[in-house]
Amino acid sequence: MNPQLGYLGWIIIGALAGWIGSKIMGTDARQGVLADIVVGIIGALVGGFVTHRFFGDNLRNNSLLASFGVALLGSCIVIFIWRALSRNRNS
């Protein structure tokens, strides 16, 4: 993520990305605000890894919107993996 945002900015971007990601993935009713924040922050890390690894993205050069997009992508990936693991456990 963009280093100029600072930790508070990262939490806010992570929370928004986690919330919108949960809306996109249809899990919004099952998780609360804290879970959205955690998923968003973990998602930002996952999204940063994925975009750097597969696209050579340098996250230090990203704008606020690009940082949000990366966090949103990562949030959706984290929610997808969480649902897949939860389904396997319940089967």
N, CA, C and O atoms as a CHARMM CRD file, in Angstrom:
* protein
*
  364
    1    1 MET  N      0.83000  -1.18100   0.00000 PROA 1      0.00000
    2    1 MET  CA     0.00000   0.00000   0.00000 PROA 1      0.00000
    3    1 MET  C      0.87500   1.24600   0.00000 PROA 1      0.00000
    4    1 MET  O      2.08000   1.18900   0.24400 PROA 1      0.00000
    5    2 ASN  N      0.25800   2.32200  -0.26900 PROA 2      0.00000
    6    2 ASN  CA     0.93600   3.59700  -0.36800 PROA 2      0.00000
    7    2 ASN  C      1.50300   3.99800   0.99900 PROA 2      0.00000
    8    2 ASN  O      0.73200   4.18300   1.94100 PROA 2      0.00000
    9    3 PRO  N      2.83400   4.13800   1.13400 PROA 3      0.00000
   10    3 PRO  CA     3.42600   4.43100   2.43600 PROA 3      0.00000
   11    3 PRO  C      3.07600   5.81300   2.98200 PROA 3      0.00000
   12    3 PRO  O      3.20700   6.04000   4.18400 PROA 3      0.00000
   13    4 GLN  N      2.63300   6.74600   2.13000 PROA 4      0.00000
   14    4 GLN  CA     2.29300   8.08000   2.60300 PROA 4      0.00000
   15    4 GLN  C      0.98400   8.09200   3.40000 PROA 4      0.00000
   16    4 GLN  O      0.69400   9.06900   4.09100 PROA 4      0.00000
   17    5 LEU  N      0.19900   7.03000   3.31200 PROA 5      0.00000
   18    5 LEU  CA    -1.07700   6.99000   4.00900 PROA 5      0.00000
   19    5 LEU  C     -0.91400   6.88700   5.51700 PROA 5      0.00000
   20    5 LEU  O     -1.73400   7.42800   6.25900 PROA 5      0.00000
   21    6 GLY  N      0.10400   6.21700   5.98000 PROA 6      0.00000
   22    6 GLY  CA     0.27400   5.98200   7.40000 PROA 6      0.00000
   23    6 GLY  C     -0.64100   4.87000   7.87100 PROA 6      0.00000
   24    6 GLY  O     -1.48600   4.38200   7.12100 PROA 6      0.00000
   25    7 TYR  N     -0.46200   4.47700   9.12200 PROA 7      0.00000
   26    7 TYR  CA    -1.21000   3.33900   9.64300 PROA 7      0.00000
   27    7 TYR  C     -2.71200   3.60100   9.71300 PROA 7      0.00000
   28    7 TYR  O     -3.50500   2.71700   9.39000 PROA 7      0.00000
   29    8 LEU  N     -3.10500   4.77800  10.12100 PROA 8      0.00000
   30    8 LEU  CA    -4.52700   5.08900  10.20100 PROA 8      0.00000
   31    8 LEU  C     -5.17000   5.03700   8.81700 PROA 8      0.00000
   32    8 LEU  O     -6.27500   4.51800   8.65900 PROA 8      0.00000
   33    9 GLY  N     -4.49200   5.56400   7.84200 PROA 9      0.00000
   34    9 GLY  CA    -4.98200   5.50600   6.46600 PROA 9      0.00000
   35    9 GLY  C     -5.11600   4.08000   5.97100 PROA 9      0.00000
   36    9 GLY  O     -6.08500   3.73700   5.29400 PROA 9      0.00000
   37   10 TRP  N     -4.14000   3.24700   6.31000 PROA 10     0.00000
   38   10 TRP  CA    -4.20100   1.83800   5.90000 PROA 10     0.00000
   39   10 TRP  C     -5.39400   1.14000   6.54100 PROA 10     0.00000
   40   10 TRP  O     -6.06000   0.32900   5.89800 PROA 10     0.00000
   41   11 ILE  N     -5.66500   1.45400   7.81100 PROA 11     0.00000
   42   11 ILE  CA    -6.81300   0.84100   8.50300 PROA 11     0.00000
   43   11 ILE  C     -8.11400   1.29400   7.85300 PROA 11     0.00000
   44   11 ILE  O     -9.02400   0.48900   7.65600 PROA 11     0.00000
   45   12 ILE  N     -8.20500   2.56700   7.52200 PROA 12     0.00000
   46   12 ILE  CA    -9.42000   3.08300   6.88700 PROA 12     0.00000
   47   12 ILE  C     -9.60500   2.46000   5.50800 PROA 12     0.00000
   48   12 ILE  O    -10.69900   2.00400   5.17500 PROA 12     0.00000
   49   13 ILE  N     -8.55400   2.43900   4.71300 PROA 13     0.00000
   50   13 ILE  CA    -8.63100   1.81600   3.38000 PROA 13     0.00000
   51   13 ILE  C     -8.95600   0.33200   3.52900 PROA 13     0.00000
   52   13 ILE  O     -9.78000  -0.19500   2.78100 PROA 13     0.00000
   53   14 GLY  N     -8.32000  -0.35100   4.48600 PROA 14     0.00000
   54   14 GLY  CA    -8.59400  -1.76600   4.72200 PROA 14     0.00000
   55   14 GLY  C    -10.03000  -2.01300   5.13600 PROA 14     0.00000
   56   14 GLY  O    -10.66300  -2.96200   4.67400 PROA 14     0.00000
   57   15 ALA  N    -10.54700  -1.15200   6.01300 PROA 15     0.00000
   58   15 ALA  CA   -11.94100  -1.30500   6.46100 PROA 15     0.00000
   59   15 ALA  C    -12.90400  -1.13300   5.29300 PROA 15     0.00000
   60   15 ALA  O    -13.82900  -1.92800   5.12500 PROA 15     0.00000
   61   16 LEU  N    -12.69100  -0.09800   4.48800 PROA 16     0.00000
   62   16 LEU  CA   -13.55400   0.11300   3.32300 PROA 16     0.00000
   63   16 LEU  C    -13.43500  -1.03400   2.32400 PROA 16     0.00000
   64   16 LEU  O    -14.44200  -1.50500   1.79400 PROA 16     0.00000
   65   17 ALA  N    -12.22700  -1.47600   2.07000 PROA 17     0.00000
   66   17 ALA  CA   -12.02900  -2.58300   1.12900 PROA 17     0.00000
   67   17 ALA  C    -12.65700  -3.86800   1.66700 PROA 17     0.00000
   68   17 ALA  O    -13.26200  -4.62400   0.90600 PROA 17     0.00000
   69   18 GLY  N    -12.52200  -4.12100   2.95100 PROA 18     0.00000
   70   18 GLY  CA   -13.12800  -5.30900   3.55400 PROA 18     0.00000
   71   18 GLY  C    -14.64300  -5.25800   3.50000 PROA 18     0.00000
   72   18 GLY  O    -15.29500  -6.26600   3.22900 PROA 18     0.00000
   73   19 TRP  N    -15.20700  -4.08100   3.75800 PROA 19     0.00000
   74   19 TRP  CA   -16.66100  -3.92800   3.72800 PROA 19     0.00000
   75   19 TRP  C    -17.20600  -4.11400   2.31300 PROA 19     0.00000
   76   19 TRP  O    -18.17000  -4.85100   2.10700 PROA 19     0.00000
   77   20 ILE  N    -16.58700  -3.44700   1.34400 PROA 20     0.00000
   78   20 ILE  CA   -17.04600  -3.57200  -0.04200 PROA 20     0.00000
   79   20 ILE  C    -16.77600  -4.98200  -0.56100 PROA 20     0.00000
   80   20 ILE  O    -17.59000  -5.53800  -1.30000 PROA 20     0.00000
   81   21 GLY  N    -15.64100  -5.56200  -0.18000 PROA 21     0.00000
   82   21 GLY  CA   -15.35400  -6.94200  -0.56800 PROA 21     0.00000
   83   21 GLY  C    -16.38900  -7.91200  -0.02300 PROA 21     0.00000
   84   21 GLY  O    -16.78300  -8.85000  -0.71500 PROA 21     0.00000
   85   22 SER  N    -16.83600  -7.69400   1.21700 PROA 22     0.00000
   86   22 SER  CA   -17.85900  -8.57300   1.79800 PROA 22     0.00000
   87   22 SER  C    -19.20000  -8.38300   1.09500 PROA 22     0.00000
   88   22 SER  O    -19.97700  -9.33000   0.98100 PROA 22     0.00000
   89   23 LYS  N    -19.47700  -7.17300   0.62400 PROA 23     0.00000
   90   23 LYS  CA   -20.69100  -6.93000  -0.16800 PROA 23     0.00000
   91   23 LYS  C    -20.60300  -7.66700  -1.50800 PROA 23     0.00000
   92   23 LYS  O    -21.55600  -8.32400  -1.92500 PROA 23     0.00000
   93   24 ILE  N    -19.46300  -7.55400  -2.16900 PROA 24     0.00000
   94   24 ILE  CA   -19.27000  -8.20600  -3.46300 PROA 24     0.00000
   95   24 ILE  C    -19.38300  -9.71800  -3.33400 PROA 24     0.00000
   96   24 ILE  O    -20.00200 -10.37600  -4.17000 PROA 24     0.00000
   97   25 MET  N    -18.78400 -10.26500  -2.28400 PROA 25     0.00000
   98   25 MET  CA   -18.74500 -11.72300  -2.10300 PROA 25     0.00000
   99   25 MET  C    -19.98400 -12.26300  -1.38400 PROA 25     0.00000
  100   25 MET  O    -20.10300 -13.47500  -1.20200 PROA 25     0.00000
  101   26 GLY  N    -20.90000 -11.39800  -0.97600 PROA 26     0.00000
  102   26 GLY  CA   -22.14400 -11.82200  -0.36100 PROA 26     0.00000
  103   26 GLY  C    -22.01400 -12.31500   1.07300 PROA 26     0.00000
  104   26 GLY  O    -22.81900 -13.13400   1.51600 PROA 26     0.00000
  105   27 THR  N    -21.01700 -11.83200   1.80300 PROA 27     0.00000
  106   27 THR  CA   -20.82500 -12.26000   3.19300 PROA 27     0.00000
  107   27 THR  C    -21.07100 -11.13000   4.17900 PROA 27     0.00000
  108   27 THR  O    -20.75200 -11.26300   5.36000 PROA 27     0.00000
  109   28 ASP  N    -21.62500 -10.03400   3.71900 PROA 28     0.00000
  110   28 ASP  CA   -21.78200  -8.85200   4.56700 PROA 28     0.00000
  111   28 ASP  C    -22.67800  -9.11300   5.76900 PROA 28     0.00000
  112   28 ASP  O    -22.41200  -8.59300   6.85300 PROA 28     0.00000
  113   29 ALA  N    -23.73000  -9.90200   5.60500 PROA 29     0.00000
  114   29 ALA  CA   -24.67000 -10.15600   6.70200 PROA 29     0.00000
  115   29 ALA  C    -24.06700 -11.05700   7.77600 PROA 29     0.00000
  116   29 ALA  O    -24.53500 -11.04900   8.91400 PROA 29     0.00000
  117   30 ARG  N    -23.04700 -11.82600   7.43900 PROA 30     0.00000
  118   30 ARG  CA   -22.47700 -12.78900   8.38000 PROA 30     0.00000
  119   30 ARG  C    -21.29300 -12.26400   9.16500 PROA 30     0.00000
  120   30 ARG  O    -20.91100 -12.87700  10.16200 PROA 30     0.00000
  121   31 GLN  N    -20.70900 -11.17700   8.76600 PROA 31     0.00000
  122   31 GLN  CA   -19.54000 -10.67600   9.48800 PROA 31     0.00000
  123   31 GLN  C    -19.76300  -9.23500   9.90000 PROA 31     0.00000
  124   31 GLN  O    -20.48200  -8.49000   9.23400 PROA 31     0.00000
  125   32 GLY  N    -19.15400  -8.85700  10.98100 PROA 32     0.00000
  126   32 GLY  CA   -19.32900  -7.51200  11.51900 PROA 32     0.00000
  127   32 GLY  C    -18.25900  -6.56200  11.04400 PROA 32     0.00000
  128   32 GLY  O    -17.45900  -6.88500  10.16700 PROA 32     0.00000
  129   33 VAL  N    -18.25700  -5.39400  11.63200 PROA 33     0.00000
  130   33 VAL  CA   -17.32700  -4.32700  11.25700 PROA 33     0.00000
  131   33 VAL  C    -15.88000  -4.73500  11.53300 PROA 33     0.00000
  132   33 VAL  O    -14.99500  -4.50300  10.70900 PROA 33     0.00000
  133   34 LEU  N    -15.64800  -5.34000  12.69100 PROA 34     0.00000
  134   34 LEU  CA   -14.28300  -5.75400  13.03100 PROA 34     0.00000
  135   34 LEU  C    -13.76000  -6.78200  12.03600 PROA 34     0.00000
  136   34 LEU  O    -12.60100  -6.71900  11.62400 PROA 34     0.00000
  137   35 ALA  N    -14.60700  -7.72200  11.65200 PROA 35     0.00000
  138   35 ALA  CA   -14.19800  -8.72200  10.66000 PROA 35     0.00000
  139   35 ALA  C    -13.91000  -8.05800   9.32000 PROA 35     0.00000
  140   35 ALA  O    -12.97100  -8.45200   8.62800 PROA 35     0.00000
  141   36 ASP  N    -14.70400  -7.05500   8.94200 PROA 36     0.00000
  142   36 ASP  CA   -14.44900  -6.32300   7.70100 PROA 36     0.00000
  143   36 ASP  C    -13.07600  -5.65800   7.73100 PROA 36     0.00000
  144   36 ASP  O    -12.34000  -5.69200   6.74500 PROA 36     0.00000
  145   37 ILE  N    -12.73700  -5.05300   8.86900 PROA 37     0.00000
  146   37 ILE  CA   -11.44000  -4.39200   8.99400 PROA 37     0.00000
  147   37 ILE  C    -10.30500  -5.40600   8.89000 PROA 37     0.00000
  148   37 ILE  O     -9.32800  -5.18200   8.17600 PROA 37     0.00000
  149   38 VAL  N    -10.44000  -6.51600   9.60300 PROA 38     0.00000
  150   38 VAL  CA    -9.39900  -7.54700   9.58200 PROA 38     0.00000
  151   38 VAL  C     -9.24700  -8.12100   8.17500 PROA 38     0.00000
  152   38 VAL  O     -8.13200  -8.26300   7.67400 PROA 38     0.00000
  153   39 VAL  N    -10.38300  -8.45200   7.53700 PROA 39     0.00000
  154   39 VAL  CA   -10.33500  -8.99400   6.17400 PROA 39     0.00000
  155   39 VAL  C     -9.71600  -7.97400   5.22200 PROA 39     0.00000
  156   39 VAL  O     -8.93600  -8.33900   4.34300 PROA 39     0.00000
  157   40 GLY  N    -10.05900  -6.70800   5.39300 PROA 40     0.00000
  158   40 GLY  CA    -9.50400  -5.66600   4.53300 PROA 40     0.00000
  159   40 GLY  C     -8.00800  -5.49500   4.68900 PROA 40     0.00000
  160   40 GLY  O     -7.29200  -5.33300   3.70100 PROA 40     0.00000
  161   41 ILE  N     -7.53100  -5.53100   5.92200 PROA 41     0.00000
  162   41 ILE  CA    -6.09300  -5.37000   6.15500 PROA 41     0.00000
  163   41 ILE  C     -5.33500  -6.59100   5.64000 PROA 41     0.00000
  164   41 ILE  O     -4.31200  -6.44900   4.97000 PROA 41     0.00000
  165   42 ILE  N     -5.82900  -7.78000   5.94800 PROA 42     0.00000
  166   42 ILE  CA    -5.19900  -8.99600   5.41800 PROA 42     0.00000
  167   42 ILE  C     -5.29800  -8.99300   3.90100 PROA 42     0.00000
  168   42 ILE  O     -4.35500  -9.36800   3.20400 PROA 42     0.00000
  169   43 GLY  N     -6.45000  -8.56500   3.39800 PROA 43     0.00000
  170   43 GLY  CA    -6.63400  -8.47800   1.95500 PROA 43     0.00000
  171   43 GLY  C     -5.66800  -7.51800   1.29600 PROA 43     0.00000
  172   43 GLY  O     -5.18900  -7.78100   0.19300 PROA 43     0.00000
  173   44 ALA  N     -5.37400  -6.41600   1.94900 PROA 44     0.00000
  174   44 ALA  CA    -4.40400  -5.46200   1.40100 PROA 44     0.00000
  175   44 ALA  C     -3.02800  -6.10800   1.28700 PROA 44     0.00000
  176   44 ALA  O     -2.31300  -5.89400   0.30800 PROA 44     0.00000
  177   45 LEU  N     -2.66600  -6.89100   2.28500 PROA 45     0.00000
  178   45 LEU  CA    -1.38200  -7.59200   2.22500 PROA 45     0.00000
  179   45 LEU  C     -1.37700  -8.64100   1.11100 PROA 45     0.00000
  180   45 LEU  O     -0.41900  -8.74500   0.34500 PROA 45     0.00000
  181   46 VAL  N     -2.45700  -9.41200   1.03400 PROA 46     0.00000
  182   46 VAL  CA    -2.56400 -10.44000  -0.01100 PROA 46     0.00000
  183   46 VAL  C     -2.58600  -9.78500  -1.39200 PROA 46     0.00000
  184   46 VAL  O     -1.88200 -10.22200  -2.30300 PROA 46     0.00000
  185   47 GLY  N     -3.39200  -8.74100  -1.54300 PROA 47     0.00000
  186   47 GLY  CA    -3.45800  -8.04000  -2.82300 PROA 47     0.00000
  187   47 GLY  C     -2.12200  -7.44400  -3.22300 PROA 47     0.00000
  188   47 GLY  O     -1.74000  -7.49300  -4.39200 PROA 47     0.00000
  189   48 GLY  N     -1.41200  -6.88400  -2.25900 PROA 48     0.00000
  190   48 GLY  CA    -0.07800  -6.34700  -2.54100 PROA 48     0.00000
  191   48 GLY  C      0.88900  -7.42900  -2.98900 PROA 48     0.00000
  192   48 GLY  O      1.67700  -7.22300  -3.91100 PROA 48     0.00000
  193   49 PHE  N      0.82700  -8.58200  -2.33600 PROA 49     0.00000
  194   49 PHE  CA     1.68600  -9.69700  -2.72900 PROA 49     0.00000
  195   49 PHE  C      1.34600 -10.17300  -4.13500 PROA 49     0.00000
  196   49 PHE  O      2.23600 -10.37200  -4.96200 PROA 49     0.00000
  197   50 VAL  N      0.05200 -10.35500  -4.40300 PROA 50     0.00000
  198   50 VAL  CA    -0.38700 -10.86400  -5.71000 PROA 50     0.00000
  199   50 VAL  C      0.00300  -9.90300  -6.83000 PROA 50     0.00000
  200   50 VAL  O      0.56400 -10.32800  -7.84000 PROA 50     0.00000
  201   51 THR  N     -0.28800  -8.61600  -6.66100 PROA 51     0.00000
  202   51 THR  CA     0.03000  -7.67400  -7.73000 PROA 51     0.00000
  203   51 THR  C      1.53600  -7.50600  -7.92000 PROA 51     0.00000
  204   51 THR  O      1.99900  -7.29500  -9.04100 PROA 51     0.00000
  205   52 HSD  N      2.29500  -7.59700  -6.84000 PROA 52     0.00000
  206   52 HSD  CA     3.74500  -7.50400  -6.97700 PROA 52     0.00000
  207   52 HSD  C      4.31300  -8.76300  -7.63000 PROA 52     0.00000
  208   52 HSD  O      5.15400  -8.68500  -8.52600 PROA 52     0.00000
  209   53 ARG  N      3.85100  -9.90400  -7.17800 PROA 53     0.00000
  210   53 ARG  CA     4.38400 -11.18700  -7.66300 PROA 53     0.00000
  211   53 ARG  C      4.04900 -11.44100  -9.12800 PROA 53     0.00000
  212   53 ARG  O      4.91700 -11.84700  -9.90000 PROA 53     0.00000
  213   54 PHE  N      2.79700 -11.20400  -9.51400 PROA 54     0.00000
  214   54 PHE  CA     2.36000 -11.56300 -10.85600 PROA 54     0.00000
  215   54 PHE  C      2.43900 -10.43000 -11.87100 PROA 54     0.00000
  216   54 PHE  O      2.51800 -10.68700 -13.07300 PROA 54     0.00000
  217   55 PHE  N      2.42000  -9.19100 -11.41400 PROA 55     0.00000
  218   55 PHE  CA     2.42700  -8.06400 -12.34000 PROA 55     0.00000
  219   55 PHE  C      3.63400  -7.14400 -12.16000 PROA 55     0.00000
  220   55 PHE  O      3.79200  -6.17800 -12.90700 PROA 55     0.00000
  221   56 GLY  N      4.48700  -7.43700 -11.17400 PROA 56     0.00000
  222   56 GLY  CA     5.65900  -6.61000 -10.94300 PROA 56     0.00000
  223   56 GLY  C      5.33100  -5.22500 -10.42700 PROA 56     0.00000
  224   56 GLY  O      6.12100  -4.29300 -10.58300 PROA 56     0.00000
  225   57 ASP  N      4.16800  -5.08700  -9.81100 PROA 57     0.00000
  226   57 ASP  CA     3.70400  -3.79400  -9.31400 PROA 57     0.00000
  227   57 ASP  C      4.58900  -3.30500  -8.17200 PROA 57     0.00000
  228   57 ASP  O      4.90500  -4.05900  -7.25100 PROA 57     0.00000
  229   58 ASN  N      4.98400  -2.03800  -8.24100 PROA 58     0.00000
  230   58 ASN  CA     5.72000  -1.41000  -7.15300 PROA 58     0.00000
  231   58 ASN  C      4.72500  -0.59300  -6.34100 PROA 58     0.00000
  232   58 ASN  O      4.31100   0.48500  -6.76800 PROA 58     0.00000
  233   59 LEU  N      4.34000  -1.09800  -5.17600 PROA 59     0.00000
  234   59 LEU  CA     3.27700  -0.48300  -4.39400 PROA 59     0.00000
  235   59 LEU  C      3.61600   0.90800  -3.88700 PROA 59     0.00000
  236   59 LEU  O      2.71300   1.66900  -3.53900 PROA 59     0.00000
  237   60 ARG  N      4.87900   1.25500  -3.83900 PROA 60     0.00000
  238   60 ARG  CA     5.26100   2.59200  -3.38300 PROA 60     0.00000
  239   60 ARG  C      4.85000   3.67300  -4.37900 PROA 60     0.00000
  240   60 ARG  O      4.77600   4.85000  -4.02500 PROA 60     0.00000
  241   61 ASN  N      4.58800   3.28400  -5.60500 PROA 61     0.00000
  242   61 ASN  CA     4.21400   4.25600  -6.63500 PROA 61     0.00000
  243   61 ASN  C      2.70800   4.36500  -6.83200 PROA 61     0.00000
  244   61 ASN  O      2.25500   5.15600  -7.65800 PROA 61     0.00000
  245   62 ASN  N      1.92200   3.58700  -6.09100 PROA 62     0.00000
  246   62 ASN  CA     0.48200   3.56700  -6.29100 PROA 62     0.00000
  247   62 ASN  C     -0.20200   4.79000  -5.69400 PROA 62     0.00000
  248   62 ASN  O      0.23200   5.33900  -4.68100 PROA 62     0.00000
  249   63 SER  N     -1.27100   5.19400  -6.34400 PROA 63     0.00000
  250   63 SER  CA    -2.09900   6.28000  -5.83200 PROA 63     0.00000
  251   63 SER  C     -3.05800   5.71600  -4.78100 PROA 63     0.00000
  252   63 SER  O     -3.07900   4.51100  -4.53300 PROA 63     0.00000
  253   64 LEU  N     -3.83300   6.58100  -4.18000 PROA 64     0.00000
  254   64 LEU  CA    -4.81900   6.16700  -3.19200 PROA 64     0.00000
  255   64 LEU  C     -5.83800   5.21200  -3.81600 PROA 64     0.00000
  256   64 LEU  O     -6.19500   4.20200  -3.20900 PROA 64     0.00000
  257   65 LEU  N     -6.29800   5.52500  -5.01100 PROA 65     0.00000
  258   65 LEU  CA    -7.27600   4.68000  -5.69300 PROA 65     0.00000
  259   65 LEU  C     -6.68800   3.31700  -6.03800 PROA 65     0.00000
  260   65 LEU  O     -7.36300   2.29900  -5.88400 PROA 65     0.00000
  261   66 ALA  N     -5.44700   3.28400  -6.50000 PROA 66     0.00000
  262   66 ALA  CA    -4.80500   2.01100  -6.81300 PROA 66     0.00000
  263   66 ALA  C     -4.58800   1.18500  -5.54800 PROA 66     0.00000
  264   66 ALA  O     -4.76400  -0.03400  -5.56900 PROA 66     0.00000
  265   67 SER  N     -4.21100   1.83200  -4.45300 PROA 67     0.00000
  266   67 SER  CA    -4.04200   1.12700  -3.18400 PROA 67     0.00000
  267   67 SER  C     -5.36600   0.52300  -2.73300 PROA 67     0.00000
  268   67 SER  O     -5.39900  -0.60800  -2.24600 PROA 67     0.00000
  269   68 PHE  N     -6.45500   1.26700  -2.89200 PROA 68     0.00000
  270   68 PHE  CA    -7.77200   0.75900  -2.54400 PROA 68     0.00000
  271   68 PHE  C     -8.13800  -0.43500  -3.42900 PROA 68     0.00000
  272   68 PHE  O     -8.66800  -1.43100  -2.93700 PROA 68     0.00000
  273   69 GLY  N     -7.86200  -0.34200  -4.71200 PROA 69     0.00000
  274   69 GLY  CA    -8.15400  -1.44400  -5.63900 PROA 69     0.00000
  275   69 GLY  C     -7.39500  -2.70900  -5.28400 PROA 69     0.00000
  276   69 GLY  O     -7.94900  -3.80700  -5.33900 PROA 69     0.00000
  277   70 VAL  N     -6.13800  -2.55900  -4.92300 PROA 70     0.00000
  278   70 VAL  CA    -5.32800  -3.69900  -4.50600 PROA 70     0.00000
  279   70 VAL  C     -5.89800  -4.31700  -3.23200 PROA 70     0.00000
  280   70 VAL  O     -5.99100  -5.53900  -3.12200 PROA 70     0.00000
  281   71 ALA  N     -6.27600  -3.48100  -2.27600 PROA 71     0.00000
  282   71 ALA  CA    -6.86000  -3.97300  -1.02400 PROA 71     0.00000
  283   71 ALA  C     -8.19700  -4.66400  -1.28200 PROA 71     0.00000
  284   71 ALA  O     -8.48700  -5.68700  -0.66100 PROA 71     0.00000
  285   72 LEU  N     -9.00100  -4.13300  -2.17200 PROA 72     0.00000
  286   72 LEU  CA   -10.28800  -4.73900  -2.51000 PROA 72     0.00000
  287   72 LEU  C    -10.09300  -6.09100  -3.18500 PROA 72     0.00000
  288   72 LEU  O    -10.78000  -7.05600  -2.85300 PROA 72     0.00000
  289   73 LEU  N     -9.17000  -6.16300  -4.12100 PROA 73     0.00000
  290   73 LEU  CA    -8.85400  -7.43600  -4.77400 PROA 73     0.00000
  291   73 LEU  C     -8.41700  -8.46600  -3.73600 PROA 73     0.00000
  292   73 LEU  O     -8.89900  -9.59800  -3.73800 PROA 73     0.00000
  293   74 GLY  N     -7.51600  -8.07600  -2.86200 PROA 74     0.00000
  294   74 GLY  CA    -7.04000  -8.98800  -1.82000 PROA 74     0.00000
  295   74 GLY  C     -8.14300  -9.40200  -0.86700 PROA 74     0.00000
  296   74 GLY  O     -8.18200 -10.55500  -0.43800 PROA 74     0.00000
  297   75 SER  N     -9.04300  -8.48800  -0.52600 PROA 75     0.00000
  298   75 SER  CA   -10.15900  -8.81400   0.36000 PROA 75     0.00000
  299   75 SER  C    -11.05400  -9.86900  -0.25700 PROA 75     0.00000
  300   75 SER  O    -11.47700 -10.80400   0.42300 PROA 75     0.00000
  301   76 CYS  N    -11.34400  -9.72600  -1.53600 PROA 76     0.00000
  302   76 CYS  CA   -12.17200 -10.72700  -2.21900 PROA 76     0.00000
  303   76 CYS  C    -11.47000 -12.08100  -2.25600 PROA 76     0.00000
  304   76 CYS  O    -12.12100 -13.11300  -2.09700 PROA 76     0.00000
  305   77 ILE  N    -10.16900 -12.09300  -2.46000 PROA 77     0.00000
  306   77 ILE  CA    -9.40400 -13.34800  -2.45200 PROA 77     0.00000
  307   77 ILE  C     -9.46400 -13.98600  -1.06900 PROA 77     0.00000
  308   77 ILE  O     -9.69300 -15.19100  -0.95600 PROA 77     0.00000
  309   78 VAL  N     -9.26300 -13.19600  -0.01600 PROA 78     0.00000
  310   78 VAL  CA    -9.29500 -13.71700   1.35600 PROA 78     0.00000
  311   78 VAL  C    -10.67500 -14.28500   1.68800 PROA 78     0.00000
  312   78 VAL  O    -10.77200 -15.36200   2.27700 PROA 78     0.00000
  313   79 ILE  N    -11.73700 -13.57700   1.31800 PROA 79     0.00000
  314   79 ILE  CA   -13.09600 -14.06300   1.58800 PROA 79     0.00000
  315   79 ILE  C    -13.36100 -15.34700   0.81200 PROA 79     0.00000
  316   79 ILE  O    -13.96500 -16.27500   1.35100 PROA 79     0.00000
  317   80 PHE  N    -12.92300 -15.41800  -0.43600 PROA 80     0.00000
  318   80 PHE  CA   -13.10600 -16.62400  -1.24500 PROA 80     0.00000
  319   80 PHE  C    -12.42000 -17.82400  -0.59900 PROA 80     0.00000
  320   80 PHE  O    -13.00900 -18.90000  -0.48900 PROA 80     0.00000
  321   81 ILE  N    -11.17500 -17.63300  -0.17400 PROA 81     0.00000
  322   81 ILE  CA   -10.42400 -18.71900   0.46700 PROA 81     0.00000
  323   81 ILE  C    -11.08800 -19.12300   1.78300 PROA 81     0.00000
  324   81 ILE  O    -11.20700 -20.31200   2.07900 PROA 81     0.00000
  325   82 TRP  N    -11.52100 -18.13400   2.57400 PROA 82     0.00000
  326   82 TRP  CA   -12.18300 -18.41000   3.85300 PROA 82     0.00000
  327   82 TRP  C    -13.45600 -19.23300   3.64300 PROA 82     0.00000
  328   82 TRP  O    -13.71200 -20.19000   4.37300 PROA 82     0.00000
  329   83 ARG  N    -14.24900 -18.85100   2.63900 PROA 83     0.00000
  330   83 ARG  CA   -15.48900 -19.60900   2.36200 PROA 83     0.00000
  331   83 ARG  C    -15.18200 -21.01800   1.90300 PROA 83     0.00000
  332   83 ARG  O    -15.86700 -21.96300   2.29500 PROA 83     0.00000
  333   84 ALA  N    -14.15100 -21.17200   1.06700 PROA 84     0.00000
  334   84 ALA  CA   -13.78500 -22.50800   0.58500 PROA 84     0.00000
  335   84 ALA  C    -13.32600 -23.38200   1.74600 PROA 84     0.00000
  336   84 ALA  O    -13.69000 -24.55600   1.81100 PROA 84     0.00000
  337   85 LEU  N    -12.54000 -22.83500   2.65700 PROA 85     0.00000
  338   85 LEU  CA   -12.07300 -23.61300   3.80000 PROA 85     0.00000
  339   85 LEU  C    -13.21000 -23.93200   4.76100 PROA 85     0.00000
  340   85 LEU  O    -13.25500 -25.01800   5.33800 PROA 85     0.00000
  341   86 SER  N    -14.13000 -22.98200   4.93200 PROA 86     0.00000
  342   86 SER  CA   -15.27800 -23.20100   5.82500 PROA 86     0.00000
  343   86 SER  C    -16.18900 -24.28000   5.26800 PROA 86     0.00000
  344   86 SER  O    -16.71400 -25.08500   6.03800 PROA 86     0.00000
  345   87 ARG  N    -16.39500 -24.32600   3.96700 PROA 87     0.00000
  346   87 ARG  CA   -17.22100 -25.35400   3.36000 PROA 87     0.00000
  347   87 ARG  C    -16.62500 -26.73600   3.53600 PROA 87     0.00000
  348   87 ARG  O    -17.34100 -27.70400   3.79300 PROA 87     0.00000
  349   88 ASN  N    -15.30400 -26.82400   3.39500 PROA 88     0.00000
  350   88 ASN  CA   -14.63000 -28.12300   3.54100 PROA 88     0.00000
  351   88 ASN  C    -14.70700 -28.61900   4.97200 PROA 88     0.00000
  352   88 ASN  O    -14.82600 -29.82300   5.20000 PROA 88     0.00000
  353   89 ARG  N    -14.64200 -27.72100   5.93700 PROA 89     0.00000
  354   89 ARG  CA   -14.73900 -28.10400   7.34900 PROA 89     0.00000
  355   89 ARG  C    -16.13400 -28.58000   7.71300 PROA 89     0.00000
  356   89 ARG  O    -16.29100 -29.50300   8.51200 PROA 89     0.00000
  357   90 ASN  N    -17.14900 -27.95200   7.12900 PROA 90     0.00000
  358   90 ASN  CA   -18.53000 -28.28600   7.44300 PROA 90     0.00000
  359   90 ASN  C    -19.01800 -29.52700   6.72600 PROA 90     0.00000
  360   90 ASN  O    -20.05900 -30.07600   7.08800 PROA 90     0.00000
  361   91 SER  N    -18.29800 -29.98000   5.72300 PROA 91     0.00000
  362   91 SER  CA   -18.73300 -31.15800   4.95100 PROA 91     0.00000
  363   91 SER  C    -18.46600 -32.44000   5.66100 PROA 91     0.00000
  364   91 SER  O    -18.77600 -33.51100   5.13800 PROA 91     0.00000
